[in-house]
Structure formats: C-alpha cells, structure tokens
Amino acid sequence: MFYTYSEIKRPGTMELLFSDSAKKELENLPKEMRAAFLKHLERIEAAPPRKHLKHGIPCHVEKVTRQARIIYNISGDRIYILHCFSTHKEYEHWYKACK
C-alpha cells in the first residue's frame, strides 16, 4: 500500500507515494532529521536524481546526511518512496539483504 506525500500536486513535479515501511520510518524520525528528509523529498519531487544502486538492485538512492538515505523507484510521473533510513547500519542491512 502506498500513501501520497501531499494532496496537491504542483505543476512540473512528480507525485511521491510512500510505502507502509517508508511512512512508518519517516514518522518515527526525530524532528530535526524529519525536516532534513522532507527537504530532500521536495528536491526529489521537483527533479529526481537518478543514481542507481549497484549490483543490479532496481532502486535509486538519495543521500540525506552522512548516514541517512532515501530509497525510491521511479515509474512514469510517480516516485515510490520505499525506505527512509536514518542510520547507515539500517541501510547496509537492507542493502546486503537485496544483493
């Protein structure tokens, strides 16, 4: 199940849809960290960078801080936010499981 980022889609932007896990991870972040994630989500919405993960993993990654990452997929004019990892340890655990 995916949830929208906002009810109003701005012209020229893509629609953000959140997975259950990404929504839960974002809600559980501290206030300062959540603000950093939201800032990056707005950037992704306006002009998504297309940095793929290695080893044929069909996802994109956005570096939020030195340790925090957003994992997403792009399909048409929609961006599916899959995970919002606050620590590199969480990200590495997920990444190794996907290899």
C-alpha contacts under 8 A as a table, 3 or more apart, distances in Angstrom:
res1	aa1	res2	aa2	distance
1	M	19	S	5.94
1	M	20	D	6.21
2	F	17	L	5.47
2	F	18	F	4.83
2	F	19	S	4.53
2	F	20	D	6.40
2	F	80	Y	7.76
3	Y	17	L	5.10
3	Y	18	F	4.78
3	Y	19	S	6.54
3	Y	20	D	7.63
3	Y	23	K	7.72
4	T	7	E	6.89
4	T	15	E	7.39
4	T	16	L	5.76
4	T	17	L	4.45
4	T	18	F	6.15
5	Y	15	E	7.60
5	Y	16	L	5.39
5	Y	17	L	6.06
5	Y	18	F	7.02
6	S	9	K	6.93
6	S	16	L	7.84
9	K	13	T	7.03
9	K	14	M	7.58
9	K	15	E	6.54
10	R	13	T	5.71
12	G	46	A	7.06
13	T	45	E	5.58
13	T	46	A	4.72
13	T	47	A	7.30
14	M	45	E	5.15
14	M	46	A	6.49
14	M	77	D	5.11
14	M	78	R	5.55
14	M	79	I	6.72
15	E	45	E	6.69
15	E	77	D	6.36
15	E	78	R	4.73
15	E	79	I	5.99
16	L	45	E	6.59
16	L	78	R	6.02
16	L	79	I	4.88
16	L	80	Y	6.04
16	L	81	I	6.88
17	L	78	R	7.13
17	L	79	I	6.08
17	L	80	Y	4.82
17	L	81	I	5.92
18	F	21	S	7.99
18	F	22	A	5.86
18	F	23	K	5.83
18	F	80	Y	5.86
18	F	81	I	4.75
18	F	82	L	6.43
19	S	22	A	5.18
19	S	23	K	6.15
19	S	80	Y	7.16
19	S	81	I	6.16
19	S	82	L	5.38
19	S	83	H	7.49
20	D	23	K	5.27
20	D	24	K	6.22
21	S	24	K	5.14
21	S	25	E	6.02
21	S	82	L	7.03
21	S	83	H	6.35
22	A	25	E	5.02
22	A	26	L	6.01
22	A	81	I	6.44
22	A	82	L	5.44
22	A	83	H	4.30
22	A	84	C	5.40
23	K	26	L	5.22
23	K	27	E	6.18
24	K	27	E	5.17
24	K	28	N	6.25
25	E	28	N	5.25
25	E	29	L	6.55
25	E	83	H	7.17
25	E	84	C	5.81
25	E	85	F	7.14
26	L	29	L	5.46
26	L	34	R	6.50
26	L	37	F	7.90
26	L	84	C	6.08
27	E	34	R	7.72
29	L	33	M	6.10
29	L	34	R	5.55
29	L	86	S	7.31
30	P	33	M	5.37
30	P	34	R	6.03
31	K	34	R	5.11
31	K	35	A	6.26
32	E	35	A	5.20
32	E	36	A	6.57
33	M	36	A	5.14
33	M	37	F	6.33
33	M	86	S	7.74
34	R	37	F	5.01
34	R	38	L	6.12
35	A	38	L	5.11
35	A	39	K	6.21
36	A	39	K	5.16
36	A	40	H	6.41
36	A	64	V	6.83
37	F	40	H	5.17
37	F	41	L	6.08
37	F	64	V	6.42
37	F	70	I	7.90
37	F	84	C	7.93
38	L	41	L	4.90
38	L	42	E	6.23
39	K	42	E	5.28
39	K	43	R	6.54
40	H	43	R	4.98
40	H	44	I	6.15
40	H	62	E	7.90
40	H	64	V	6.61
41	L	44	I	4.99
41	L	45	E	6.04
42	E	45	E	4.99
42	E	46	A	6.29
43	R	46	A	5.24
43	R	47	A	6.10
43	R	48	P	6.88
44	I	47	A	5.32
44	I	48	P	4.13
44	I	49	P	6.65
45	E	48	P	6.10
45	E	79	I	7.60
49	P	62	E	7.60
50	R	60	H	6.21
50	R	61	V	7.90
51	K	60	H	5.39
51	K	61	V	6.07
51	K	62	E	7.56
52	H	57	I	7.69
52	H	58	P	7.16
52	H	59	C	5.87
52	H	60	H	4.47
52	H	61	V	6.47
53	L	56	G	7.03
53	L	57	I	5.73
53	L	58	P	7.07
53	L	59	C	6.00
53	L	60	H	5.84
53	L	61	V	6.59
54	K	57	I	6.16
55	H	99	K	6.65
57	I	98	C	6.96
57	I	99	K	7.18
58	P	73	N	7.46
59	C	71	I	6.58
59	C	72	Y	5.74
59	C	73	N	5.19
60	H	71	I	5.74
60	H	72	Y	5.22
60	H	73	N	5.90
61	V	69	R	6.61
61	V	70	I	5.66
61	V	71	I	4.73
61	V	72	Y	6.39
62	E	69	R	5.62
62	E	70	I	5.07
62	E	71	I	6.60
63	K	66	R	7.14
63	K	67	Q	7.62
63	K	68	A	6.25
63	K	69	R	4.76
63	K	70	I	6.63
64	V	67	Q	7.46
64	V	68	A	5.23
64	V	69	R	5.41
64	V	70	I	7.07
65	T	68	A	4.98
65	T	69	R	7.22
67	Q	86	S	6.71
67	Q	87	T	5.08
67	Q	88	H	4.58
68	A	84	C	7.54
68	A	85	F	5.42
68	A	86	S	4.38
68	A	87	T	5.18
68	A	88	H	6.14
68	A	91	Y	7.85
69	R	84	C	6.01
69	R	85	F	5.18
69	R	86	S	6.65
69	R	87	T	7.75
69	R	88	H	7.67
69	R	91	Y	7.06
70	I	81	I	7.30
70	I	82	L	7.67
70	I	83	H	5.80
70	I	84	C	4.67
70	I	85	F	6.32
71	I	81	I	6.17
71	I	82	L	5.47
71	I	83	H	5.08
71	I	84	C	6.53
72	Y	79	I	6.65
72	Y	80	Y	5.38
72	Y	81	I	4.37
72	Y	82	L	5.16
72	Y	83	H	7.06
73	N	79	I	5.74
73	N	80	Y	5.10
73	N	81	I	6.66
73	N	82	L	7.40
74	I	77	D	7.44
74	I	78	R	5.95
74	I	79	I	4.56
74	I	80	Y	6.25
75	S	78	R	5.35
75	S	79	I	6.32
75	S	80	Y	7.73
81	I	84	C	7.80
85	F	88	H	7.26
85	F	90	E	6.11
85	F	91	Y	5.78
86	S	90	E	7.34
87	T	90	E	5.51
87	T	91	Y	6.56
88	H	91	Y	4.95
88	H	92	E	5.96
89	K	92	E	5.16
89	K	93	H	6.14
90	E	93	H	5.19
90	E	94	W	6.35
91	Y	94	W	5.23
91	Y	95	Y	6.02
92	E	95	Y	4.90
92	E	96	K	5.96
93	H	96	K	5.40
93	H	97	A	6.32
94	W	97	A	5.16
94	W	98	C	6.41
95	Y	98	C	5.19
95	Y	99	K	6.61
96	K	99	K	5.39
